[in-house]
Amino acid sequence: MNKTLVLALKLASALIAFAIALDLFFDATLADIISFSLLVTVMSYMLGDRIILPRLGNRNALIADFFLIYASVWVFGSVLLNSYLQIAWGSIIAAGIITSSEILIHRYMLKSSAANYEESSNEASLNPRLAYGMEMAEEKEPTRDWD
């Protein structure tokens, strides 16, 4: 799995989504679009793709990504942007666009991780004749008959 390709795809989709949601419909600056894109890319990759996707699956990772993007744009947008209408619609539109692009990114990540798992499982297979069993028991303390 090429992590730089995944990060580049996520950053490109975030830049496009915020350009549409914040700049096309409303009046946001280029610095706002780039800062939101970098923030969402890093947070979404670390939380959604590295933690939630392997443990809970694709659907839950997409739901978490949507709410993470919506909440982060809402919180940081209230600091940087002036209009509540811009914050509300911008966060909904951007979260929808980024979540729809996350579907393709998650498919790529799951497909490449499955291919890597198959390659590593073929290389590290054990010879069944060399596999040894192990017995475990609890040691009992010897009795003191001489006291």
TIVO-2410 file (N, C-alpha, C; in nm, 3 decimals):
# residues 147
REC num residu      c1      c2      c3 atome chaine
REC   1      M   0.085  -0.117   0.000     N      A
REC   1      M   0.000   0.000   0.000    CA      A
REC   1      M   0.089   0.124   0.000     C      A
REC   2      N   0.071   0.207  -0.095     N      A
REC   2      N   0.150   0.328  -0.108    CA      A
REC   2      N   0.082   0.440  -0.030     C      A
REC   3      K   0.139   0.474   0.086     N      A
REC   3      K   0.077   0.572   0.175    CA      A
REC   3      K   0.081   0.713   0.118     C      A
REC   4      T   0.186   0.744   0.043     N      A
REC   4      T   0.193   0.878  -0.016    CA      A
REC   4      T   0.087   0.897  -0.124     C      A
REC   5      L   0.057   0.790  -0.198     N      A
REC   5      L  -0.049   0.798  -0.298    CA      A
REC   5      L  -0.185   0.820  -0.231     C      A
REC   6      V  -0.209   0.750  -0.121     N      A
REC   6      V  -0.335   0.766  -0.048    CA      A
REC   6      V  -0.347   0.908   0.006     C      A
REC   7      L  -0.239   0.960   0.066     N      A
REC   7      L  -0.242   1.097   0.118    CA      A
REC   7      L  -0.260   1.200   0.007     C      A
REC   8      A  -0.197   1.177  -0.108     N      A
REC   8      A  -0.212   1.269  -0.221    CA      A
REC   8      A  -0.355   1.268  -0.274     C      A
REC   9      L  -0.415   1.150  -0.284     N      A
REC   9      L  -0.555   1.141  -0.329    CA      A
REC   9      L  -0.649   1.209  -0.231     C      A
REC  10      K  -0.625   1.188  -0.102     N      A
REC  10      K  -0.710   1.251  -0.001    CA      A
REC  10      K  -0.696   1.404  -0.003     C      A
REC  11      L  -0.573   1.451  -0.020     N      A
REC  11      L  -0.551   1.595  -0.025    CA      A
REC  11      L  -0.614   1.656  -0.149     C      A
REC  12      A  -0.602   1.588  -0.263     N      A
REC  12      A  -0.664   1.639  -0.386    CA      A
REC  12      A  -0.816   1.643  -0.375     C      A
REC  13      S  -0.874   1.539  -0.318     N      A
REC  13      S  -1.020   1.539  -0.304    CA      A
REC  13      S  -1.066   1.646  -0.204     C      A
REC  14      A  -0.987   1.669  -0.099     N      A
REC  14      A  -1.022   1.773  -0.003    CA      A
REC  14      A  -1.009   1.912  -0.064     C      A
REC  15      L  -0.905   1.933  -0.144     N      A
REC  15      L  -0.890   2.063  -0.211    CA      A
REC  15      L  -1.006   2.090  -0.306     C      A
REC  16      I  -1.045   1.988  -0.382     N      A
REC  16      I  -1.158   2.006  -0.475    CA      A
REC  16      I  -1.287   2.029  -0.399     C      A
REC  17      A  -1.308   1.952  -0.293     N      A
REC  17      A  -1.432   1.965  -0.215    CA      A
REC  17      A  -1.443   2.102  -0.149     C      A
REC  18      F  -1.335   2.149  -0.090     N      A
REC  18      F  -1.342   2.280  -0.025    CA      A
REC  18      F  -1.343   2.393  -0.125     C      A
REC  19      A  -1.285   2.374  -0.242     N      A
REC  19      A  -1.295   2.476  -0.346    CA      A
REC  19      A  -1.438   2.490  -0.393     C      A
REC  20      I  -1.509   2.377  -0.404     N      A
REC  20      I  -1.650   2.381  -0.443    CA      A
REC  20      I  -1.736   2.434  -0.330     C      A
REC  21      A  -1.718   2.378  -0.211     N      A
REC  21      A  -1.808   2.408  -0.100    CA      A
REC  21      A  -1.787   2.547  -0.042     C      A
REC  22      L  -1.664   2.590  -0.032     N      A
REC  22      L  -1.638   2.717   0.035    CA      A
REC  22      L  -1.610   2.833  -0.061     C      A
REC  23      D  -1.545   2.806  -0.171     N      A
REC  23      D  -1.508   2.916  -0.260    CA      A
REC  23      D  -1.609   2.940  -0.371     C      A
REC  24      L  -1.663   2.834  -0.427     N      A
REC  24      L  -1.756   2.850  -0.538    CA      A
REC  24      L  -1.890   2.908  -0.490     C      A
REC  25      F  -1.941   2.854  -0.382     N      A
REC  25      F  -2.070   2.901  -0.331    CA      A
REC  25      F  -2.057   3.021  -0.240     C      A
REC  26      F  -1.945   3.031  -0.171     N      A
REC  26      F  -1.927   3.139  -0.075    CA      A
REC  26      F  -1.794   3.206  -0.102     C      A
REC  27      D  -1.757   3.299  -0.018     N      A
REC  27      D  -1.637   3.379  -0.041    CA      A
REC  27      D  -1.529   3.341   0.059     C      A
REC  28      A  -1.454   3.233   0.031     N      A
REC  28      A  -1.344   3.191   0.118    CA      A
REC  28      A  -1.212   3.219   0.048     C      A
REC  29      T  -1.109   3.238   0.125     N      A
REC  29      T  -0.978   3.266   0.068    CA      A
REC  29      T  -0.905   3.135   0.035     C      A
REC  30      L  -0.798   3.147  -0.041     N      A
REC  30      L  -0.718   3.031  -0.077    CA      A
REC  30      L  -0.650   2.971   0.046     C      A
REC  31      A  -0.610   3.056   0.140     N      A
REC  31      A  -0.547   3.008   0.264    CA      A
REC  31      A  -0.646   2.925   0.346     C      A
REC  32      D  -0.774   2.967   0.350     N      A
REC  32      D  -0.875   2.889   0.420    CA      A
REC  32      D  -0.893   2.751   0.357     C      A
REC  33      I  -0.898   2.747   0.226     N      A
REC  33      I  -0.918   2.620   0.155    CA      A
REC  33      I  -0.800   2.526   0.178     C      A
REC  34      I  -0.679   2.578   0.170     N      A
REC  34      I  -0.561   2.493   0.190    CA      A
REC  34      I  -0.550   2.447   0.334     C      A
REC  35      S  -0.578   2.537   0.429     N      A
REC  35      S  -0.568   2.497   0.569    CA      A
REC  35      S  -0.674   2.394   0.606     C      A
REC  36      F  -0.797   2.412   0.559     N      A
REC  36      F  -0.900   2.312   0.584    CA      A
REC  36      F  -0.864   2.178   0.519     C      A
REC  37      S  -0.809   2.183   0.399     N      A
REC  37      S  -0.773   2.060   0.328    CA      A
REC  37      S  -0.664   1.984   0.400     C      A
REC  38      L  -0.561   2.053   0.444     N      A
REC  38      L  -0.454   1.986   0.517    CA      A
REC  38      L  -0.502   1.929   0.650     C      A
REC  39      L  -0.583   2.005   0.721     N      A
REC  39      L  -0.636   1.958   0.849    CA      A
REC  39      L  -0.721   1.834   0.831     C      A
REC  40      V  -0.813   1.838   0.737     N      A
REC  40      V  -0.903   1.725   0.715    CA      A
REC  40      V  -0.828   1.603   0.662     C      A
REC  41      T  -0.729   1.624   0.576     N      A
REC  41      T  -0.652   1.513   0.523    CA      A
REC  41      T  -0.577   1.439   0.633     C      A
REC  42      V  -0.509   1.512   0.718     N      A
REC  42      V  -0.432   1.449   0.825    CA      A
REC  42      V  -0.524   1.381   0.926     C      A
REC  43      M  -0.630   1.450   0.969     N      A
REC  43      M  -0.720   1.392   1.068    CA      A
REC  43      M  -0.794   1.271   1.013     C      A
REC  44      S  -0.839   1.279   0.890     N      A
REC  44      S  -0.912   1.168   0.829    CA      A
REC  44      S  -0.822   1.047   0.807     C      A
REC  45      Y  -0.699   1.072   0.768     N      A
REC  45      Y  -0.607   0.959   0.746    CA      A
REC  45      Y  -0.571   0.892   0.878     C      A
REC  46      M  -0.538   0.972   0.978     N      A
REC  46      M  -0.495   0.913   1.104    CA      A
REC  46      M  -0.609   0.843   1.177     C      A
REC  47      L  -0.724   0.906   1.184     N      A
REC  47      L  -0.834   0.847   1.259    CA      A
REC  47      L  -0.915   0.749   1.176     C      A
REC  48      G  -0.956   0.791   1.058     N      A
REC  48      G  -1.045   0.708   0.978    CA      A
REC  48      G  -0.978   0.591   0.910     C      A
REC  49      D  -0.861   0.616   0.849     N      A
REC  49      D  -0.798   0.512   0.768    CA      A
REC  49      D  -0.704   0.422   0.846     C      A
REC  50      R  -0.636   0.475   0.945     N      A
REC  50      R  -0.539   0.394   1.020    CA      A
REC  50      R  -0.600   0.326   1.142     C      A
REC  51      I  -0.706   0.383   1.200     N      A
REC  51      I  -0.763   0.326   1.322    CA      A
REC  51      I  -0.898   0.259   1.295     C      A
REC  52      I  -0.993   0.332   1.237     N      A
REC  52      I  -1.129   0.281   1.225    CA      A
REC  52      I  -1.144   0.181   1.111     C      A
REC  53      L  -1.085   0.207   0.995     N      A
REC  53      L  -1.102   0.119   0.879    CA      A
REC  53      L  -1.055  -0.024   0.904     C      A
REC  54      P  -0.937  -0.047   0.960     N      A
REC  54      P  -0.898  -0.188   0.983    CA      A
REC  54      P  -0.978  -0.257   1.092     C      A
REC  55      R  -1.027  -0.182   1.190     N      A
REC  55      R  -1.095  -0.244   1.304    CA      A
REC  55      R  -1.245  -0.260   1.283     C      A
REC  56      L  -1.310  -0.159   1.227     N      A
REC  56      L  -1.456  -0.160   1.220    CA      A
REC  56      L  -1.513  -0.175   1.080     C      A
REC  57      G  -1.431  -0.161   0.977     N      A
REC  57      G  -1.479  -0.182   0.841    CA      A
REC  57      G  -1.505  -0.054   0.765     C      A
REC  58      N  -1.545  -0.073   0.640     N      A
REC  58      N  -1.559   0.038   0.546    CA      A
REC  58      N  -1.676   0.130   0.581     C      A
REC  59      R  -1.791   0.072   0.608     N      A
REC  59      R  -1.910   0.154   0.633    CA      A
REC  59      R  -1.892   0.242   0.756     C      A
REC  60      N  -1.841   0.187   0.864     N      A
REC  60      N  -1.822   0.266   0.985    CA      A
REC  60      N  -1.712   0.371   0.966     C      A
REC  61      A  -1.612   0.339   0.887     N      A
REC  61      A  -1.507   0.438   0.859    CA      A
REC  61      A  -1.562   0.554   0.776     C      A
REC  62      L  -1.652   0.525   0.682     N      A
REC  62      L  -1.713   0.632   0.602    CA      A
REC  62      L  -1.802   0.721   0.688     C      A
REC  63      I  -1.879   0.661   0.777     N      A
REC  63      I  -1.964   0.740   0.867    CA      A
REC  63      I  -1.879   0.827   0.958     C      A
REC  64      A  -1.772   0.769   1.012     N      A
REC  64      A  -1.684   0.846   1.100    CA      A
REC  64      A  -1.614   0.958   1.022     C      A
REC  65      D  -1.574   0.931   0.898     N      A
REC  65      D  -1.512   1.036   0.816    CA      A
REC  65      D  -1.608   1.151   0.789     C      A
REC  66      F  -1.734   1.117   0.758     N      A
REC  66      F  -1.833   1.222   0.732    CA      A
REC  66      F  -1.849   1.313   0.854     C      A
REC  67      F  -1.870   1.253   0.971     N      A
REC  67      F  -1.892   1.334   1.090    CA      A
REC  67      F  -1.765   1.405   1.136     C      A
REC  68      L  -1.649   1.346   1.113     N      A
REC  68      L  -1.524   1.411   1.146    CA      A
REC  68      L  -1.502   1.535   1.059     C      A
REC  69      I  -1.527   1.522   0.931     N      A
REC  69      I  -1.512   1.636   0.840    CA      A
REC  69      I  -1.614   1.744   0.871     C      A
REC  70      Y  -1.739   1.703   0.893     N      A
REC  70      Y  -1.844   1.799   0.924    CA      A
REC  70      Y  -1.811   1.876   1.052     C      A
REC  71      A  -1.770   1.804   1.156     N      A
REC  71      A  -1.741   1.870   1.284    CA      A
REC  71      A  -1.617   1.958   1.276     C      A
REC  72      S  -1.514   1.912   1.206     N      A
REC  72      S  -1.393   1.993   1.199    CA      A
REC  72      S  -1.415   2.121   1.119     C      A
REC  73      V  -1.490   2.113   1.010     N      A
REC  73      V  -1.521   2.234   0.933    CA      A
REC  73      V  -1.612   2.326   1.014     C      A
REC  74      W  -1.704   2.270   1.088     N      A
REC  74      W  -1.794   2.352   1.168    CA      A
REC  74      W  -1.718   2.424   1.279     C      A
REC  75      V  -1.629   2.352   1.350     N      A
REC  75      V  -1.556   2.413   1.461    CA      A
REC  75      V  -1.455   2.516   1.412     C      A
REC  76      F  -1.370   2.477   1.317     N      A
REC  76      F  -1.268   2.570   1.270    CA      A
REC  76      F  -1.324   2.675   1.176     C      A
REC  77      G  -1.436   2.646   1.113     N      A
REC  77      G  -1.501   2.746   1.029    CA      A
REC  77      G  -1.564   2.857   1.110     C      A
REC  78      S  -1.610   2.824   1.230     N      A
REC  78      S  -1.668   2.929   1.314    CA      A
REC  78      S  -1.561   3.026   1.362     C      A
REC  79      V  -1.436   2.983   1.365     N      A
REC  79      V  -1.327   3.072   1.402    CA      A
REC  79      V  -1.282   3.157   1.284     C      A
REC  80      L  -1.271   3.094   1.165     N      A
REC  80      L  -1.211   3.163   1.050    CA      A
REC  80      L  -1.313   3.235   0.961     C      A
REC  81      L  -1.431   3.180   0.948     N      A
REC  81      L  -1.529   3.236   0.855    CA      A
REC  81      L  -1.633   3.317   0.931     C      A
REC  82      N  -1.696   3.410   0.862     N      A
REC  82      N  -1.787   3.503   0.929    CA      A
REC  82      N  -1.932   3.459   0.927     C      A
REC  83      S  -1.975   3.395   0.823     N      A
REC  83      S  -2.117   3.366   0.805    CA      A
REC  83      S  -2.151   3.225   0.854     C      A
REC  84      Y  -2.257   3.216   0.935     N      A
REC  84      Y  -2.301   3.083   0.980    CA      A
REC  84      Y  -2.360   3.003   0.866     C      A
REC  85      L  -2.420   3.070   0.769     N      A
REC  85      L  -2.474   3.002   0.652    CA      A
REC  85      L  -2.361   2.938   0.572     C      A
REC  86      Q  -2.249   3.009   0.560     N      A
REC  86      Q  -2.133   2.955   0.490    CA      A
REC  86      Q  -2.077   2.834   0.564     C      A
REC  87      I  -2.072   2.840   0.695     N      A
REC  87      I  -2.019   2.729   0.774    CA      A
REC  87      I  -2.110   2.607   0.762     C      A
REC  88      A  -2.240   2.627   0.772     N      A
REC  88      A  -2.334   2.514   0.770    CA      A
REC  88      A  -2.335   2.444   0.635     C      A
REC  89      W  -2.360   2.519   0.530     N      A
REC  89      W  -2.366   2.457   0.397    CA      A
REC  89      W  -2.229   2.412   0.348     C      A
REC  90      G  -2.126   2.487   0.381     N      A
REC  90      G  -1.992   2.448   0.340    CA      A
REC  90      G  -1.948   2.317   0.404     C      A
REC  91      S  -1.981   2.297   0.530     N      A
REC  91      S  -1.942   2.173   0.596    CA      A
REC  91      S  -2.022   2.054   0.544     C      A
REC  92      I  -2.149   2.073   0.516     N      A
REC  92      I  -2.231   1.962   0.464    CA      A
REC  92      I  -2.187   1.924   0.322     C      A
REC  93      I  -2.167   2.024   0.236     N      A
REC  93      I  -2.126   1.996   0.099    CA      A
REC  93      I  -1.987   1.933   0.095     C      A
REC  94      A  -1.894   1.988   0.171     N      A
REC  94      A  -1.757   1.935   0.171    CA      A
REC  94      A  -1.753   1.794   0.229     C      A
REC  95      A  -1.828   1.769   0.336     N      A
REC  95      A  -1.830   1.635   0.396    CA      A
REC  95      A  -1.890   1.534   0.299     C      A
REC  96      G  -1.993   1.572   0.224     N      A
REC  96      G  -2.051   1.481   0.126    CA      A
REC  96      G  -1.958   1.449   0.012     C      A
REC  97      I  -1.889   1.550  -0.041     N      A
REC  97      I  -1.796   1.528  -0.153    CA      A
REC  97      I  -1.677   1.443  -0.108     C      A
REC  98      I  -1.622   1.476   0.007     N      A
REC  98      I  -1.505   1.401   0.055    CA      A
REC  98      I  -1.542   1.258   0.091     C      A
REC  99      T  -1.659   1.238   0.150     N      A
REC  99      T  -1.702   1.102   0.183    CA      A
REC  99      T  -1.725   1.019   0.057     C      A
REC 100      S  -1.777   1.080  -0.047     N      A
REC 100      S  -1.795   1.005  -0.173    CA      A
REC 100      S  -1.661   0.969  -0.236     C      A
REC 101      S  -1.561   1.054  -0.220     N      A
REC 101      S  -1.428   1.017  -0.271    CA      A
REC 101      S  -1.359   0.916  -0.180     C      A
REC 102      E  -1.395   0.916  -0.051     N      A
REC 102      E  -1.338   0.819   0.043    CA      A
REC 102      E  -1.380   0.676   0.009     C      A
REC 103      I  -1.494   0.662  -0.056     N      A
REC 103      I  -1.538   0.527  -0.096    CA      A
REC 103      I  -1.433   0.464  -0.187     C      A
REC 104      L  -1.386   0.539  -0.285     N      A
REC 104      L  -1.284   0.487  -0.377    CA      A
REC 104      L  -1.149   0.467  -0.308     C      A
REC 105      I  -1.114   0.558  -0.220     N      A
REC 105      I  -0.987   0.547  -0.149    CA      A
REC 105      I  -0.986   0.426  -0.056     C      A
REC 106      H  -1.098   0.402   0.013     N      A
REC 106      H  -1.106   0.286   0.102    CA      A
REC 106      H  -1.104   0.155   0.023     C      A
REC 107      R  -1.167   0.153  -0.092     N      A
REC 107      R  -1.161   0.032  -0.176    CA      A
REC 107      R  -1.017   0.004  -0.217     C      A
REC 108      Y  -0.945   0.108  -0.257     N      A
REC 108      Y  -0.805   0.090  -0.295    CA      A
REC 108      Y  -0.723   0.041  -0.176     C      A
REC 109      M  -0.744   0.100  -0.059     N      A
REC 109      M  -0.667   0.060   0.059    CA      A
REC 109      M  -0.696  -0.083   0.100     C      A
REC 110      L  -0.824  -0.122   0.098     N      A
REC 110      L  -0.859  -0.259   0.137    CA      A
REC 110      L  -0.807  -0.360   0.035     C      A
REC 111      K  -0.813  -0.325  -0.094     N      A
REC 111      K  -0.764  -0.416  -0.197    CA      A
REC 111      K  -0.613  -0.432  -0.187     C      A
REC 112      S  -0.541  -0.324  -0.167     N      A
REC 112      S  -0.395  -0.334  -0.158    CA      A
REC 112      S  -0.350  -0.400  -0.029     C      A
REC 113      S  -0.424  -0.379   0.081     N      A
REC 113      S  -0.385  -0.447   0.205    CA      A
REC 113      S  -0.415  -0.595   0.198     C      A
REC 114      A  -0.521  -0.636   0.128     N      A
REC 114      A  -0.549  -0.779   0.110    CA      A
REC 114      A  -0.443  -0.844   0.023     C      A
REC 115      A  -0.396  -0.774  -0.080     N      A
REC 115      A  -0.290  -0.827  -0.166    CA      A
REC 115      A  -0.159  -0.840  -0.088     C      A
REC 116      N  -0.129  -0.742  -0.004     N      A
REC 116      N  -0.008  -0.750   0.079    CA      A
REC 116      N  -0.017  -0.862   0.181     C      A
REC 117      Y  -0.136  -0.885   0.236     N      A
REC 117      Y  -0.155  -0.993   0.333    CA      A
REC 117      Y  -0.136  -1.129   0.268     C      A
REC 118      E  -0.187  -1.146   0.146     N      A
REC 118      E  -0.171  -1.273   0.076    CA      A
REC 118      E  -0.024  -1.299   0.042     C      A
REC 119      E   0.049  -1.196   0.001     N      A
REC 119      E   0.191  -1.213  -0.029    CA      A
REC 119      E   0.270  -1.249   0.096     C      A
REC 120      S   0.240  -1.183   0.207     N      A
REC 120      S   0.315  -1.212   0.329    CA      A
REC 120      S   0.277  -1.347   0.388     C      A
REC 121      S   0.153  -1.391   0.371     N      A
REC 121      S   0.114  -1.521   0.425    CA      A
REC 121      S   0.175  -1.634   0.344     C      A
REC 122      N   0.198  -1.615   0.215     N      A
REC 122      N   0.263  -1.717   0.133    CA      A
REC 122      N   0.411  -1.729   0.167     C      A
REC 123      E   0.475  -1.619   0.201     N      A
REC 123      E   0.618  -1.621   0.229    CA      A
REC 123      E   0.648  -1.678   0.366     C      A
REC 124      A   0.564  -1.654   0.463     N      A
REC 124      A   0.593  -1.692   0.601    CA      A
REC 124      A   0.518  -1.817   0.646     C      A
REC 125      S   0.489  -1.907   0.556     N      A
REC 125      S   0.417  -2.027   0.596    CA      A
REC 125      S   0.512  -2.124   0.663     C      A
REC 126      L   0.461  -2.194   0.763     N      A
REC 126      L   0.541  -2.290   0.838    CA      A
REC 126      L   0.530  -2.428   0.777     C      A
REC 127      N   0.634  -2.502   0.790     N      A
REC 127      N   0.631  -2.641   0.752    CA      A
REC 127      N   0.560  -2.718   0.863     C      A
REC 128      P   0.450  -2.789   0.834     N      A
REC 128      P   0.375  -2.854   0.942    CA      A
REC 128      P   0.454  -2.965   1.011     C      A
REC 129      R   0.554  -3.021   0.944     N      A
REC 129      R   0.633  -3.125   1.010    CA      A
REC 129      R   0.727  -3.066   1.115     C      A
REC 130      L   0.755  -2.936   1.105     N      A
REC 130      L   0.844  -2.873   1.202    CA      A
REC 130      L   0.770  -2.803   1.316     C      A
REC 131      A   0.639  -2.806   1.313     N      A
REC 131      A   0.562  -2.742   1.418    CA      A
REC 131      A   0.559  -2.832   1.540     C      A
REC 132      Y   0.597  -2.780   1.652     N      A
REC 132      Y   0.602  -2.857   1.775    CA      A
REC 132      Y   0.491  -2.814   1.869     C      A
REC 133      G   0.440  -2.908   1.945     N      A
REC 133      G   0.340  -2.877   2.046    CA      A
REC 133      G   0.409  -2.842   2.176     C      A
REC 134      M   0.335  -2.780   2.263     N      A
REC 134      M   0.392  -2.739   2.390    CA      A
REC 134      M   0.294  -2.769   2.501     C      A
REC 135      E   0.342  -2.827   2.607     N      A
REC 135      E   0.256  -2.854   2.721    CA      A
REC 135      E   0.288  -2.753   2.829     C      A
REC 136      M   0.183  -2.708   2.894     N      A
REC 136      M   0.201  -2.614   3.003    CA      A
REC 136      M   0.126  -2.667   3.123     C      A
REC 137      A   0.188  -2.657   3.237     N      A
REC 137      A   0.124  -2.699   3.361    CA      A
REC 137      A   0.167  -2.606   3.472     C      A
REC 138      E   0.090  -2.605   3.576     N      A
REC 138      E   0.123  -2.522   3.690    CA      A
REC 138      E   0.206  -2.605   3.787     C      A
REC 139      E   0.316  -2.550   3.831     N      A
REC 139      E   0.403  -2.620   3.924    CA      A
REC 139      E   0.341  -2.615   4.063     C      A
REC 140      K   0.338  -2.730   4.125     N      A
REC 140      K   0.287  -2.736   4.263    CA      A
REC 140      K   0.405  -2.727   4.358     C      A
REC 141      E   0.382  -2.664   4.468     N      A
REC 141      E   0.486  -2.651   4.567    CA      A
REC 141      E   0.499  -2.784   4.641     C      A
REC 142      P   0.621  -2.830   4.662     N      A
REC 142      P   0.636  -2.960   4.728    CA      A
REC 142      P   0.586  -2.954   4.873     C      A
REC 143      T   0.532  -3.066   4.915     N      A
REC 143      T   0.480  -3.073   5.052    CA      A
REC 143      T   0.595  -3.097   5.149     C      A
REC 144      R   0.576  -3.051   5.267     N      A
REC 144      R   0.680  -3.067   5.369    CA      A
REC 144      R   0.635  -3.175   5.467     C      A
REC 145      D   0.676  -3.295   5.438     N      A
REC 145      D   0.641  -3.405   5.526    CA      A
REC 145      D   0.735  -3.417   5.645     C      A
REC 146      W   0.850  -3.356   5.634     N      A
REC 146      W   0.950  -3.373   5.739    CA      A
REC 146      W   0.931  -3.278   5.855     C      A
REC 147      D   0.839  -3.183   5.850     N      A
REC 147      D   0.815  -3.092   5.963    CA      A
REC 147      D   0.726  -3.150   6.066     C      A
***
